[in-house]
């Protein structure tokens, strides 16, 4: 009987921990700008400068939001030259975003006129040729 209670308490504790972890993710996603960032990342890996232009926010503010997302384990980054690229790493985020925002039309990264990121620059060069 004592062994059963200890096993039950362990499982209950594990479940509570799991709920806390998932609630923490939802709390991080509950911020409107972070939600916009996550939605943009559904298109694939995106550089910070592109997100800055798309959301019309300062680099420091976007970096703060990415720090929260990275600490929660929702995104990861890589650096290429001066550019920093972010991508979604938690598969559950895709599912939650699909429920909240609907399926994502994977049309790729939106071209922005005033963006100097490599993705937008490539489109600019291709169109002008």
Secondary structure, 3 states (H helix, E strand, C coil): CHHHHHHHHHHHHHHHHHHHHHHHHHHHHCCHHHHHHHHHHCCCCEEHHHHHHHHCCCHHHHHHHHHHHHHCCCEEEEEECCEEEEEECCHHHHHHHHHHHCCCCCCCCCCCCCCCCHHHHHHHHHHHC
